[in-house]
């Protein structure tokens, strides 16, 4: 997975909220493929 997707760091408050909401939306699909796209290999 080498495709870059905005928003990019450093994050403003609004960018951080957007990123978290996208991750939450992916989790809510309960589709492992979509969930994995919301994260990077170094996500903690």
mmCIF entry with sequence, helices, sheets and N, C-alpha, C, O atoms, coordinates in Angstrom:
data_MODEL
# 
_entry.id   MODEL 
# 
_entity.id                         1 
_entity.type                       polymer 
_entity.pdbx_number_of_molecules   1 
# 
_entity_poly.entity_id                      1 
_entity_poly.type                           'polypeptide(L)' 
_entity_poly.nstd_linkage                   no 
_entity_poly.nstd_monomer                   no 
_entity_poly.pdbx_seq_one_letter_code       
;(UNK)(UNK)(UNK)(UNK)(UNK)(UNK)(UNK)(UNK)(UNK)(UNK)(UNK)(UNK)(UNK)(UNK)(UNK)(UNK)
(UNK)(UNK)(UNK)(UNK)(UNK)(UNK)(UNK)(UNK)(UNK)(UNK)(UNK)(UNK)(UNK)(UNK)(UNK)(UNK)
(UNK)(UNK)(UNK)(UNK)(UNK)(UNK)(UNK)(UNK)(UNK)(UNK)(UNK)(UNK)
;
_entity_poly.pdbx_seq_one_letter_code_can   XXXXXXXXXXXXXXXXXXXXXXXXXXXXXXXXXXXXXXXXXXXX 
_entity_poly.pdbx_strand_id                 A 
# 
loop_
_entity_poly_seq.entity_id 
_entity_poly_seq.num 
_entity_poly_seq.mon_id 
_entity_poly_seq.hetero 
1 1  UNK n 
1 2  UNK n 
1 3  UNK n 
1 4  UNK n 
1 5  UNK n 
1 6  UNK n 
1 7  UNK n 
1 8  UNK n 
1 9  UNK n 
1 10 UNK n 
1 11 UNK n 
1 12 UNK n 
1 13 UNK n 
1 14 UNK n 
1 15 UNK n 
1 16 UNK n 
1 17 UNK n 
1 18 UNK n 
1 19 UNK n 
1 20 UNK n 
1 21 UNK n 
1 22 UNK n 
1 23 UNK n 
1 24 UNK n 
1 25 UNK n 
1 26 UNK n 
1 27 UNK n 
1 28 UNK n 
1 29 UNK n 
1 30 UNK n 
1 31 UNK n 
1 32 UNK n 
1 33 UNK n 
1 34 UNK n 
1 35 UNK n 
1 36 UNK n 
1 37 UNK n 
1 38 UNK n 
1 39 UNK n 
1 40 UNK n 
1 41 UNK n 
1 42 UNK n 
1 43 UNK n 
1 44 UNK n 
# 
_struct_asym.id          A 
_struct_asym.entity_id   1 
# 
loop_
_struct_conf.conf_type_id 
_struct_conf.id 
_struct_conf.pdbx_PDB_helix_id 
_struct_conf.beg_label_comp_id 
_struct_conf.beg_label_asym_id 
_struct_conf.beg_label_seq_id 
_struct_conf.pdbx_beg_PDB_ins_code 
_struct_conf.end_label_comp_id 
_struct_conf.end_label_asym_id 
_struct_conf.end_label_seq_id 
_struct_conf.pdbx_end_PDB_ins_code 
_struct_conf.beg_auth_comp_id 
_struct_conf.beg_auth_asym_id 
_struct_conf.beg_auth_seq_id 
_struct_conf.end_auth_comp_id 
_struct_conf.end_auth_asym_id 
_struct_conf.end_auth_seq_id 
_struct_conf.pdbx_PDB_helix_class 
_struct_conf.details 
_struct_conf.pdbx_PDB_helix_length 
HELX_P HELX_P1 AA1 UNK A 13 ? UNK A 29 ? UNK A 13 UNK A 29 1 ? 17 
HELX_P HELX_P2 AA2 UNK A 32 ? UNK A 37 ? UNK A 32 UNK A 37 1 ? 6  
# 
_struct_conf_type.id          HELX_P 
_struct_conf_type.criteria    ? 
_struct_conf_type.reference   ? 
# 
loop_
_atom_site.group_PDB 
_atom_site.id 
_atom_site.type_symbol 
_atom_site.label_atom_id 
_atom_site.label_alt_id 
_atom_site.label_comp_id 
_atom_site.label_asym_id 
_atom_site.label_entity_id 
_atom_site.label_seq_id 
_atom_site.pdbx_PDB_ins_code 
_atom_site.Cartn_x 
_atom_site.Cartn_y 
_atom_site.Cartn_z 
_atom_site.occupancy 
_atom_site.B_iso_or_equiv 
_atom_site.pdbx_formal_charge 
_atom_site.auth_seq_id 
_atom_site.auth_comp_id 
_atom_site.auth_asym_id 
_atom_site.auth_atom_id 
_atom_site.pdbx_PDB_model_num 
ATOM 1   N N  . UNK A 1 1  ? 0.848   -1.174 0.000  1.00 0.00 ? 1  UNK A N  1 
ATOM 2   C CA . UNK A 1 1  ? 0.000   0.000  0.000  1.00 0.00 ? 1  UNK A CA 1 
ATOM 3   C C  . UNK A 1 1  ? 0.895   1.239  0.000  1.00 0.00 ? 1  UNK A C  1 
ATOM 4   O O  . UNK A 1 1  ? 1.348   1.675  1.059  1.00 0.00 ? 1  UNK A O  1 
ATOM 5   N N  . UNK A 1 2  ? 1.146   1.797  -1.152 1.00 0.00 ? 2  UNK A N  1 
ATOM 6   C CA . UNK A 1 2  ? 2.018   2.955  -1.242 1.00 0.00 ? 2  UNK A CA 1 
ATOM 7   C C  . UNK A 1 2  ? 1.264   4.209  -1.661 1.00 0.00 ? 2  UNK A C  1 
ATOM 8   O O  . UNK A 1 2  ? 1.875   5.263  -1.841 1.00 0.00 ? 2  UNK A O  1 
ATOM 9   N N  . UNK A 1 3  ? -0.022  4.115  -1.817 1.00 0.00 ? 3  UNK A N  1 
ATOM 10  C CA . UNK A 1 3  ? -0.839  5.249  -2.233 1.00 0.00 ? 3  UNK A CA 1 
ATOM 11  C C  . UNK A 1 3  ? -1.005  6.237  -1.071 1.00 0.00 ? 3  UNK A C  1 
ATOM 12  O O  . UNK A 1 3  ? -1.392  5.836  0.027  1.00 0.00 ? 3  UNK A O  1 
ATOM 13  N N  . UNK A 1 4  ? -0.718  7.510  -1.301 1.00 0.00 ? 4  UNK A N  1 
ATOM 14  C CA . UNK A 1 4  ? -0.883  8.538  -0.275 1.00 0.00 ? 4  UNK A CA 1 
ATOM 15  C C  . UNK A 1 4  ? -2.270  9.149  -0.384 1.00 0.00 ? 4  UNK A C  1 
ATOM 16  O O  . UNK A 1 4  ? -2.776  9.403  -1.477 1.00 0.00 ? 4  UNK A O  1 
ATOM 17  N N  . UNK A 1 5  ? -2.871  9.380  0.781  1.00 0.00 ? 5  UNK A N  1 
ATOM 18  C CA . UNK A 1 5  ? -4.210  9.975  0.808  1.00 0.00 ? 5  UNK A CA 1 
ATOM 19  C C  . UNK A 1 5  ? -4.221  11.132 1.799  1.00 0.00 ? 5  UNK A C  1 
ATOM 20  O O  . UNK A 1 5  ? -3.746  10.981 2.925  1.00 0.00 ? 5  UNK A O  1 
ATOM 21  N N  . UNK A 1 6  ? -4.755  12.283 1.400  1.00 0.00 ? 6  UNK A N  1 
ATOM 22  C CA . UNK A 1 6  ? -4.840  13.408 2.333  1.00 0.00 ? 6  UNK A CA 1 
ATOM 23  C C  . UNK A 1 6  ? -5.821  13.115 3.453  1.00 0.00 ? 6  UNK A C  1 
ATOM 24  O O  . UNK A 1 6  ? -6.656  12.228 3.276  1.00 0.00 ? 6  UNK A O  1 
ATOM 25  N N  . UNK A 1 7  ? -5.786  13.767 4.550  1.00 0.00 ? 7  UNK A N  1 
ATOM 26  C CA . UNK A 1 7  ? -4.900  14.876 4.874  1.00 0.00 ? 7  UNK A CA 1 
ATOM 27  C C  . UNK A 1 7  ? -3.510  14.389 5.286  1.00 0.00 ? 7  UNK A C  1 
ATOM 28  O O  . UNK A 1 7  ? -3.357  13.288 5.815  1.00 0.00 ? 7  UNK A O  1 
ATOM 29  N N  . UNK A 1 8  ? -2.518  15.214 5.038  1.00 0.00 ? 8  UNK A N  1 
ATOM 30  C CA . UNK A 1 8  ? -1.134  14.879 5.347  1.00 0.00 ? 8  UNK A CA 1 
ATOM 31  C C  . UNK A 1 8  ? -0.663  15.643 6.587  1.00 0.00 ? 8  UNK A C  1 
ATOM 32  O O  . UNK A 1 8  ? -1.102  16.767 6.825  1.00 0.00 ? 8  UNK A O  1 
ATOM 33  N N  . UNK A 1 9  ? 0.229   15.037 7.377  1.00 0.00 ? 9  UNK A N  1 
ATOM 34  C CA . UNK A 1 9  ? 0.765   15.753 8.543  1.00 0.00 ? 9  UNK A CA 1 
ATOM 35  C C  . UNK A 1 9  ? 1.599   16.952 8.101  1.00 0.00 ? 9  UNK A C  1 
ATOM 36  O O  . UNK A 1 9  ? 2.079   16.950 6.968  1.00 0.00 ? 9  UNK A O  1 
ATOM 37  N N  . UNK A 1 10 ? 1.794   17.951 8.910  1.00 0.00 ? 10 UNK A N  1 
ATOM 38  C CA . UNK A 1 10 ? 1.207   18.091 10.250 1.00 0.00 ? 10 UNK A CA 1 
ATOM 39  C C  . UNK A 1 10 ? -0.279  18.420 10.142 1.00 0.00 ? 10 UNK A C  1 
ATOM 40  O O  . UNK A 1 10 ? -0.707  19.142 9.242  1.00 0.00 ? 10 UNK A O  1 
ATOM 41  N N  . UNK A 1 11 ? -1.047  17.879 11.071 1.00 0.00 ? 11 UNK A N  1 
ATOM 42  C CA . UNK A 1 11 ? -2.488  18.016 11.027 1.00 0.00 ? 11 UNK A CA 1 
ATOM 43  C C  . UNK A 1 11 ? -2.957  19.244 11.790 1.00 0.00 ? 11 UNK A C  1 
ATOM 44  O O  . UNK A 1 11 ? -2.490  19.532 12.891 1.00 0.00 ? 11 UNK A O  1 
ATOM 45  N N  . UNK A 1 12 ? -3.885  19.953 11.183 1.00 0.00 ? 12 UNK A N  1 
ATOM 46  C CA . UNK A 1 12 ? -4.619  20.974 11.938 1.00 0.00 ? 12 UNK A CA 1 
ATOM 47  C C  . UNK A 1 12 ? -5.692  20.217 12.718 1.00 0.00 ? 12 UNK A C  1 
ATOM 48  O O  . UNK A 1 12 ? -5.880  19.018 12.513 1.00 0.00 ? 12 UNK A O  1 
ATOM 49  N N  . UNK A 1 13 ? -6.378  20.895 13.589 1.00 0.00 ? 13 UNK A N  1 
ATOM 50  C CA . UNK A 1 13 ? -7.456  20.250 14.337 1.00 0.00 ? 13 UNK A CA 1 
ATOM 51  C C  . UNK A 1 13 ? -8.494  19.676 13.373 1.00 0.00 ? 13 UNK A C  1 
ATOM 52  O O  . UNK A 1 13 ? -8.924  18.533 13.525 1.00 0.00 ? 13 UNK A O  1 
ATOM 53  N N  . UNK A 1 14 ? -8.890  20.470 12.386 1.00 0.00 ? 14 UNK A N  1 
ATOM 54  C CA . UNK A 1 14 ? -9.919  20.019 11.433 1.00 0.00 ? 14 UNK A CA 1 
ATOM 55  C C  . UNK A 1 14 ? -9.438  18.826 10.609 1.00 0.00 ? 14 UNK A C  1 
ATOM 56  O O  . UNK A 1 14 ? -10.219 17.916 10.331 1.00 0.00 ? 14 UNK A O  1 
ATOM 57  N N  . UNK A 1 15 ? -8.157  18.820 10.211 1.00 0.00 ? 15 UNK A N  1 
ATOM 58  C CA . UNK A 1 15 ? -7.611  17.692 9.463  1.00 0.00 ? 15 UNK A CA 1 
ATOM 59  C C  . UNK A 1 15 ? -7.596  16.425 10.314 1.00 0.00 ? 15 UNK A C  1 
ATOM 60  O O  . UNK A 1 15 ? -7.894  15.335 9.823  1.00 0.00 ? 15 UNK A O  1 
ATOM 61  N N  . UNK A 1 16 ? -7.247  16.575 11.590 1.00 0.00 ? 16 UNK A N  1 
ATOM 62  C CA . UNK A 1 16 ? -7.213  15.421 12.495 1.00 0.00 ? 16 UNK A CA 1 
ATOM 63  C C  . UNK A 1 16 ? -8.612  14.846 12.678 1.00 0.00 ? 16 UNK A C  1 
ATOM 64  O O  . UNK A 1 16 ? -8.788  13.628 12.671 1.00 0.00 ? 16 UNK A O  1 
ATOM 65  N N  . UNK A 1 17 ? -9.601  15.710 12.841 1.00 0.00 ? 17 UNK A N  1 
ATOM 66  C CA . UNK A 1 17 ? -10.991 15.259 12.985 1.00 0.00 ? 17 UNK A CA 1 
ATOM 67  C C  . UNK A 1 17 ? -11.422 14.513 11.725 1.00 0.00 ? 17 UNK A C  1 
ATOM 68  O O  . UNK A 1 17 ? -12.061 13.464 11.807 1.00 0.00 ? 17 UNK A O  1 
ATOM 69  N N  . UNK A 1 18 ? -11.074 15.050 10.569 1.00 0.00 ? 18 UNK A N  1 
ATOM 70  C CA . UNK A 1 18 ? -11.425 14.402 9.295  1.00 0.00 ? 18 UNK A CA 1 
ATOM 71  C C  . UNK A 1 18 ? -10.796 13.015 9.201  1.00 0.00 ? 18 UNK A C  1 
ATOM 72  O O  . UNK A 1 18 ? -11.453 12.059 8.788  1.00 0.00 ? 18 UNK A O  1 
ATOM 73  N N  . UNK A 1 19 ? -9.533  12.906 9.581  1.00 0.00 ? 19 UNK A N  1 
ATOM 74  C CA . UNK A 1 19 ? -8.838  11.622 9.500  1.00 0.00 ? 19 UNK A CA 1 
ATOM 75  C C  . UNK A 1 19 ? -9.471  10.594 10.437 1.00 0.00 ? 19 UNK A C  1 
ATOM 76  O O  . UNK A 1 19 ? -9.662  9.439  10.055 1.00 0.00 ? 19 UNK A O  1 
ATOM 77  N N  . UNK A 1 20 ? -9.794  11.007 11.653 1.00 0.00 ? 20 UNK A N  1 
ATOM 78  C CA . UNK A 1 20 ? -10.420 10.100 12.619 1.00 0.00 ? 20 UNK A CA 1 
ATOM 79  C C  . UNK A 1 20 ? -11.797 9.662  12.125 1.00 0.00 ? 20 UNK A C  1 
ATOM 80  O O  . UNK A 1 20 ? -12.152 8.489  12.238 1.00 0.00 ? 20 UNK A O  1 
ATOM 81  N N  . UNK A 1 21 ? -12.561 10.583 11.588 1.00 0.00 ? 21 UNK A N  1 
ATOM 82  C CA . UNK A 1 21 ? -13.901 10.227 11.084 1.00 0.00 ? 21 UNK A CA 1 
ATOM 83  C C  . UNK A 1 21 ? -13.816 9.228  9.936  1.00 0.00 ? 21 UNK A C  1 
ATOM 84  O O  . UNK A 1 21 ? -14.646 8.324  9.838  1.00 0.00 ? 21 UNK A O  1 
ATOM 85  N N  . UNK A 1 22 ? -12.827 9.381  9.073  1.00 0.00 ? 22 UNK A N  1 
ATOM 86  C CA . UNK A 1 22 ? -12.662 8.424  7.974  1.00 0.00 ? 22 UNK A CA 1 
ATOM 87  C C  . UNK A 1 22 ? -12.315 7.039  8.519  1.00 0.00 ? 22 UNK A C  1 
ATOM 88  O O  . UNK A 1 22 ? -12.808 6.030  8.015  1.00 0.00 ? 22 UNK A O  1 
ATOM 89  N N  . UNK A 1 23 ? -11.475 6.993  9.536  1.00 0.00 ? 23 UNK A N  1 
ATOM 90  C CA . UNK A 1 23 ? -11.139 5.710  10.154 1.00 0.00 ? 23 UNK A CA 1 
ATOM 91  C C  . UNK A 1 23 ? -12.376 5.096  10.811 1.00 0.00 ? 23 UNK A C  1 
ATOM 92  O O  . UNK A 1 23 ? -12.614 3.895  10.685 1.00 0.00 ? 23 UNK A O  1 
ATOM 93  N N  . UNK A 1 24 ? -13.163 5.915  11.510 1.00 0.00 ? 24 UNK A N  1 
ATOM 94  C CA . UNK A 1 24 ? -14.391 5.417  12.137 1.00 0.00 ? 24 UNK A CA 1 
ATOM 95  C C  . UNK A 1 24 ? -15.381 4.914  11.089 1.00 0.00 ? 24 UNK A C  1 
ATOM 96  O O  . UNK A 1 24 ? -16.019 3.878  11.275 1.00 0.00 ? 24 UNK A O  1 
ATOM 97  N N  . UNK A 1 25 ? -15.502 5.647  9.999  1.00 0.00 ? 25 UNK A N  1 
ATOM 98  C CA . UNK A 1 25 ? -16.410 5.223  8.933  1.00 0.00 ? 25 UNK A CA 1 
ATOM 99  C C  . UNK A 1 25 ? -15.975 3.878  8.354  1.00 0.00 ? 25 UNK A C  1 
ATOM 100 O O  . UNK A 1 25 ? -16.816 3.030  8.053  1.00 0.00 ? 25 UNK A O  1 
ATOM 101 N N  . UNK A 1 26 ? -14.681 3.683  8.200  1.00 0.00 ? 26 UNK A N  1 
ATOM 102 C CA . UNK A 1 26 ? -14.173 2.402  7.696  1.00 0.00 ? 26 UNK A CA 1 
ATOM 103 C C  . UNK A 1 26 ? -14.505 1.271  8.676  1.00 0.00 ? 26 UNK A C  1 
ATOM 104 O O  . UNK A 1 26 ? -14.958 0.202  8.267  1.00 0.00 ? 26 UNK A O  1 
ATOM 105 N N  . UNK A 1 27 ? -14.277 1.515  9.974  1.00 0.00 ? 27 UNK A N  1 
ATOM 106 C CA . UNK A 1 27 ? -14.603 0.492  10.981 1.00 0.00 ? 27 UNK A CA 1 
ATOM 107 C C  . UNK A 1 27 ? -16.084 0.146  10.942 1.00 0.00 ? 27 UNK A C  1 
ATOM 108 O O  . UNK A 1 27 ? -16.452 -1.023 11.065 1.00 0.00 ? 27 UNK A O  1 
ATOM 109 N N  . UNK A 1 28 ? -16.927 1.142  10.774 1.00 0.00 ? 28 UNK A N  1 
ATOM 110 C CA . UNK A 1 28 ? -18.368 0.919  10.805 1.00 0.00 ? 28 UNK A CA 1 
ATOM 111 C C  . UNK A 1 28 ? -18.867 0.088  9.629  1.00 0.00 ? 28 UNK A C  1 
ATOM 112 O O  . UNK A 1 28 ? -19.975 -0.446 9.686  1.00 0.00 ? 28 UNK A O  1 
ATOM 113 N N  . UNK A 1 29 ? -18.082 -0.032 8.573  1.00 0.00 ? 29 UNK A N  1 
ATOM 114 C CA . UNK A 1 29 ? -18.482 -0.881 7.452  1.00 0.00 ? 29 UNK A CA 1 
ATOM 115 C C  . UNK A 1 29 ? -18.343 -2.361 7.803  1.00 0.00 ? 29 UNK A C  1 
ATOM 116 O O  . UNK A 1 29 ? -18.988 -3.214 7.192  1.00 0.00 ? 29 UNK A O  1 
ATOM 117 N N  . UNK A 1 30 ? -17.491 -2.662 8.797  1.00 0.00 ? 30 UNK A N  1 
ATOM 118 C CA . UNK A 1 30 ? -17.170 -4.044 9.191  1.00 0.00 ? 30 UNK A CA 1 
ATOM 119 C C  . UNK A 1 30 ? -16.599 -4.841 8.024  1.00 0.00 ? 30 UNK A C  1 
ATOM 120 O O  . UNK A 1 30 ? -16.707 -6.066 7.980  1.00 0.00 ? 30 UNK A O  1 
ATOM 121 N N  . UNK A 1 31 ? -15.998 -4.134 7.094  1.00 0.00 ? 31 UNK A N  1 
ATOM 122 C CA . UNK A 1 31 ? -15.347 -4.748 5.940  1.00 0.00 ? 31 UNK A CA 1 
ATOM 123 C C  . UNK A 1 31 ? -13.837 -4.666 6.167  1.00 0.00 ? 31 UNK A C  1 
ATOM 124 O O  . UNK A 1 31 ? -13.273 -3.574 6.102  1.00 0.00 ? 31 UNK A O  1 
ATOM 125 N N  . UNK A 1 32 ? -13.169 -5.794 6.432  1.00 0.00 ? 32 UNK A N  1 
ATOM 126 C CA . UNK A 1 32 ? -11.731 -5.760 6.749  1.00 0.00 ? 32 UNK A CA 1 
ATOM 127 C C  . UNK A 1 32 ? -10.882 -5.053 5.694  1.00 0.00 ? 32 UNK A C  1 
ATOM 128 O O  . UNK A 1 32 ? -9.893  -4.404 6.034  1.00 0.00 ? 32 UNK A O  1 
ATOM 129 N N  . UNK A 1 33 ? -11.252 -5.168 4.438  1.00 0.00 ? 33 UNK A N  1 
ATOM 130 C CA . UNK A 1 33 ? -10.497 -4.508 3.374  1.00 0.00 ? 33 UNK A CA 1 
ATOM 131 C C  . UNK A 1 33 ? -10.569 -2.985 3.524  1.00 0.00 ? 33 UNK A C  1 
ATOM 132 O O  . UNK A 1 33 ? -9.552  -2.303 3.396  1.00 0.00 ? 33 UNK A O  1 
ATOM 133 N N  . UNK A 1 34 ? -11.748 -2.456 3.790  1.00 0.00 ? 34 UNK A N  1 
ATOM 134 C CA . UNK A 1 34 ? -11.904 -1.009 3.974  1.00 0.00 ? 34 UNK A CA 1 
ATOM 135 C C  . UNK A 1 34 ? -11.243 -0.542 5.264  1.00 0.00 ? 34 UNK A C  1 
ATOM 136 O O  . UNK A 1 34 ? -10.632 0.526  5.298  1.00 0.00 ? 34 UNK A O  1 
ATOM 137 N N  . UNK A 1 35 ? -11.364 -1.335 6.322  1.00 0.00 ? 35 UNK A N  1 
ATOM 138 C CA . UNK A 1 35 ? -10.740 -0.975 7.594  1.00 0.00 ? 35 UNK A CA 1 
ATOM 139 C C  . UNK A 1 35 ? -9.232  -0.861 7.415  1.00 0.00 ? 35 UNK A C  1 
ATOM 140 O O  . UNK A 1 35 ? -8.620  0.085  7.911  1.00 0.00 ? 35 UNK A O  1 
ATOM 141 N N  . UNK A 1 36 ? -8.638  -1.795 6.726  1.00 0.00 ? 36 UNK A N  1 
ATOM 142 C CA . UNK A 1 36 ? -7.182  -1.784 6.570  1.00 0.00 ? 36 UNK A CA 1 
ATOM 143 C C  . UNK A 1 36 ? -6.705  -0.574 5.774  1.00 0.00 ? 36 UNK A C  1 
ATOM 144 O O  . UNK A 1 36 ? -5.567  -0.139 5.950  1.00 0.00 ? 36 UNK A O  1 
ATOM 145 N N  . UNK A 1 37 ? -7.545  -0.022 4.904  1.00 0.00 ? 37 UNK A N  1 
ATOM 146 C CA . UNK A 1 37 ? -7.150  1.136  4.097  1.00 0.00 ? 37 UNK A CA 1 
ATOM 147 C C  . UNK A 1 37 ? -7.075  2.418  4.931  1.00 0.00 ? 37 UNK A C  1 
ATOM 148 O O  . UNK A 1 37 ? -6.477  3.402  4.496  1.00 0.00 ? 37 UNK A O  1 
ATOM 149 N N  . UNK A 1 38 ? -7.670  2.414  6.112  1.00 0.00 ? 38 UNK A N  1 
ATOM 150 C CA . UNK A 1 38 ? -7.671  3.602  6.962  1.00 0.00 ? 38 UNK A CA 1 
ATOM 151 C C  . UNK A 1 38 ? -6.392  3.738  7.781  1.00 0.00 ? 38 UNK A C  1 
ATOM 152 O O  . UNK A 1 38 ? -6.200  4.738  8.472  1.00 0.00 ? 38 UNK A O  1 
ATOM 153 N N  . UNK A 1 39 ? -5.525  2.745  7.707  1.00 0.00 ? 39 UNK A N  1 
ATOM 154 C CA . UNK A 1 39 ? -4.340  2.713  8.551  1.00 0.00 ? 39 UNK A CA 1 
ATOM 155 C C  . UNK A 1 39 ? -3.085  2.471  7.727  1.00 0.00 ? 39 UNK A C  1 
ATOM 156 O O  . UNK A 1 39 ? -3.145  1.981  6.599  1.00 0.00 ? 39 UNK A O  1 
ATOM 157 N N  . UNK A 1 40 ? -1.955  2.822  8.312  1.00 0.00 ? 40 UNK A N  1 
ATOM 158 C CA . UNK A 1 40 ? -0.654  2.546  7.696  1.00 0.00 ? 40 UNK A CA 1 
ATOM 159 C C  . UNK A 1 40 ? 0.046   1.483  8.522  1.00 0.00 ? 40 UNK A C  1 
ATOM 160 O O  . UNK A 1 40 ? -0.395  1.154  9.624  1.00 0.00 ? 40 UNK A O  1 
ATOM 161 N N  . UNK A 1 41 ? 1.126   0.950  7.997  1.00 0.00 ? 41 UNK A N  1 
ATOM 162 C CA . UNK A 1 41 ? 1.862   -0.110 8.697  1.00 0.00 ? 41 UNK A CA 1 
ATOM 163 C C  . UNK A 1 41 ? 2.394   0.353  10.047 1.00 0.00 ? 41 UNK A C  1 
ATOM 164 O O  . UNK A 1 41 ? 2.550   -0.461 10.957 1.00 0.00 ? 41 UNK A O  1 
ATOM 165 N N  . UNK A 1 42 ? 2.674   1.644  10.193 1.00 0.00 ? 42 UNK A N  1 
ATOM 166 C CA . UNK A 1 42 ? 3.242   2.156  11.445 1.00 0.00 ? 42 UNK A CA 1 
ATOM 167 C C  . UNK A 1 42 ? 2.212   2.823  12.355 1.00 0.00 ? 42 UNK A C  1 
ATOM 168 O O  . UNK A 1 42 ? 2.583   3.553  13.274 1.00 0.00 ? 42 UNK A O  1 
ATOM 169 N N  . UNK A 1 43 ? 0.927   2.580  12.111 1.00 0.00 ? 43 UNK A N  1 
ATOM 170 C CA . UNK A 1 43 ? -0.126  3.147  12.954 1.00 0.00 ? 43 UNK A CA 1 
ATOM 171 C C  . UNK A 1 43 ? -0.079  2.519  14.331 1.00 0.00 ? 43 UNK A C  1 
ATOM 172 O O  . UNK A 1 43 ? 0.090   1.308  14.475 1.00 0.00 ? 43 UNK A O  1 
ATOM 173 N N  . UNK A 1 44 ? -0.235  3.379  15.363 1.00 0.00 ? 44 UNK A N  1 
ATOM 174 C CA . UNK A 1 44 ? -0.284  2.881  16.742 1.00 0.00 ? 44 UNK A CA 1 
ATOM 175 C C  . UNK A 1 44 ? -1.618  3.230  17.350 1.00 0.00 ? 44 UNK A C  1 
ATOM 176 O O  . UNK A 1 44 ? -1.872  2.904  18.510 1.00 0.00 ? 44 UNK A O  1 
# 
